[in-house]
């Protein structure tokens, strides 16, 4: 199987079948998705032929954005798909016009730092983001909060 990212297509996740594949990839990656809903989330993925090989999502909260569910299938890791997804999402006009992009991570702060995110104290998280299920319930208190600062 050719596993080159140049053969992969990035597109929005809009169907229940594709969303089920997102959940499967998140499970394989060890990422929680209990509260993830297709209707409330801007979800995108890379597809090789019909197979979902990478995914990332943004959730809007009163003008702020929560980046989450960034995952790449094992055979495709190391080819820059996660990086490309994050770059494409933060470059969306609606995101650029927003109040900021935040995320929570337990293990990938180094990855996100390279993409322009910086760690912030939990107390500096906007109330709209801190009320999200991911912030208040799914991610532990030890999760690092990060804010996108590149180009801002």
N, C-alpha and C positions, 0 to 999 in steps of 0.2 A: 504494500500500500504506500503510495506517495503521500508523505506527510509534510508538505510544504505550505506555509501560510499563504503563499501567493495563489494557491488554488482554493482558498477558503473565501466565503462571501459573508459579509457582515450585514445583518438585517434585524429589523424589529421582531420581537416575539409577540405574536398577536392571536395565536390560536390555542385552544385548550390542549391539543396534542403537543405542540411545541413547548408549552408551559410544563406539561408533565415531564418532558425531556429535561427541562431546566431543573426541576426538582430532583430528578435522578442524578444529574451531574453535581448538583449541590450536595446530595447525600454522599456521593463518591468522594467529594472533596472535604467532607466533614464540616460543612457549613449549615447552620440552622436556617430554616426557612418556614417555620411554623406559621408565621404571620404574613408571609409573602402572598400577595394577591395580584393577579394579572390586571385587574381593573384599576388598581391604585398605583401601579408601578410602570415606569418607563423601562422596559426590559429589552435587551438586545443580545444577539449572539453571533458567533461565527459558526458557519455551517460548511462542512466538506461534503459535497453532494447533498444528501438529505440528513446527514448526521450532525447533531449539535456537538461542537467540539470546544466551545468556550462561551461564557455568558457573563454579563454584568448588568446591573440595574441601578436606577435612580428613583428615589421616592420624593415627591414634592411635599414640603411642609411650610405653608405660609411664606413662600418666597425663598425658602432655604431648600437645599437638596441633600439627601442622604444617599451616598454611594454605598452599594452593598452587593453581595452575591457575585463577586468577581471570582470566577473559577475557570480553569482550563483542564480539559481531559488529559490524563497522564501522557499518552503518546504524543501529545501536541505541546507539552510544556517546553519552555526554553526557546521558543520561536518568536516571542514577542507579542503573542496574541493578547495576553492580559494587559500589557502596556498599551497596545493599540486601542483596546476597548476603553480603557480609562481616558486616554487622550481624546478619543472621539466623543465620549460622553461629556467631559468638562468643556469641550469646544462647542457644544450645541448652543445656538443663539439663546434659547430659553434659559439655559443654565448660566451663560455669561451675563444675562440680564438680571439674574437672581441675586440674592443676598449672600450667597456663599455655599460651598459644597463641603460636607462633613462626612466622616466615616468612623467606624469603630473597628478595631482589629486586636486580636490577641497574639498573632504570630507574624504579621506581614508589614510591620511598620517600616522596615528598611526598604521594601519594595515601593511602598507608597511615598516615602520620603524622596526617592529618586524621581518621582513623577510630580513633585511640587507640593506635596502635603507636608504639614508641620504639626507636631504634637502640641496639643493645648490642654490646659487643665479642664477637668470635667465641669468645673464651676463656670467656665467661659462658654459652654455649649448653649446655643440659643434655646429658649424654652420650647419652641416648636419642635426642635429635634429631640430634646431631652424627654419630651412626652411620648415619643415614638415607642412602639413595643420593642423594637430592637435595642434601643438605649435603656429603657426602663425594665425590661424583662429578659430578653434573649441573651444579651451580652453581659458577662459578669462585670462587677465593679472594677475588676483589674484590667478590663479591656482599655486599650489606649484610644483616646479621641484625637482625631486629626482633622485639620482644616486645609482646604486647598488654598494656597497662597500664590502660586505662579500666575503671572499675568493679572494680578489684582492690585 
